[in-house]
Structure formats: C-alpha cells, structure tokens
Amino acid sequence: MVAGKVGSKGELFVPKEIREKLDLKAGQKITFRVHKGRLIVEKIPTVEELLSKPGKVTATMEEIKENRKELSEAMEK
C-alpha cells in the first residue's frame, strides 16, 4: 500500500511508484470510478497501444462482406 495526497483544490497526487507501475505519463488520460466505496483509477490506452495488441475477434473477408451486405439490406427497410 502506498499513500498519496489530496491537494487543497481536490487534486489527487498519485505517488511516483504507482505512476511507474501503471506507466502513467504527463497528460495521460485516465478514468475514475467508485466501486463499493473504493476509488478505481484506470489508464485509458492510446490508439497505438490498442493497435499493438492482437485482435480478439477473427473474421474472414468473406464474412465481413456478408455481414456488411446484411446490415445494408436491413438499413434499407
């Protein structure tokens, strides 16, 4: 457990040790949420970070074309 501070204007000061573990950089976007009385802070990945990860869904070009065709037909109704 590492302690941080709340500034006079309500700013949250995340200790260096935690910033390093989460690889947080200046200007990095993060999300805050409260769950069961606890504050959860999560890093929002950059587009580059998302693109560097392997995809979770696989589809052939034929499947993509067929789905696109079905969606187009449904939208025309």
N, C-alpha and C positions, 0 to 999 in steps of 0.2 A: 504494500500500500504506500502511495506517495501523496503527500499533502500539497495542495495548491492554495490559491488565494482568490478572494472576490474583491475587486477594486471598489473605490468609492463611488464609481458610476455604474457598478454592476458588472464590470468586465470580469471574465473568467481568465485567470492566468494558469495555463497548463504548464506544469514543470517540464524542463528540458528532457528529462529521462522518458517521460510519456510521449512527448513530441517525437523523439527519436524512434521509439518503439513503433509508433504509428506512421512514421515517415512523413510527418506534417511539415510543410514548408510555409514560409510567409505568403499570405494571400490564398492559401489552400482553402477550398470550400469544405465545410463540414455540416453535418446535421446534428440537431439536438432533439432528443425525445425523452419523455419521462415514462418509466415503466415501473409500476409497483413502488413508487416513491424514490426511484433511483434515476439519476441523470445519465443518459447514454449518449455518448458523442461518437459519431462515425464519420470517417473520411469519405468524401464523395470522389470517386475515382475520375481521373481525367479521361478524355476520349482515347488518348494514346494508351493508357493503362487498360481500358476496356478492349481495345483492338488487339492488344498483345496477348490476351487470354484466348485459349481455344474455345470455339463455339460450343454451346450446349445442345444445339439442335442441328440436325443434318437433314438436308433435303436435296434431291436431285434437281437439276434444271427443269426437267420434265414435270416434276411435282410442283415446282414454283409456278411454271406456266399454267398448269391445270388449275391451281388454286386461284391464280390471277384471273383466269377466264371465268371461273365460277363466281368470284367476287364481282367482276364487271357485269355479268349477267344478272346477278342479284340486285345490283345497284340500279339497273335499268328498269326494274319492275316497279 
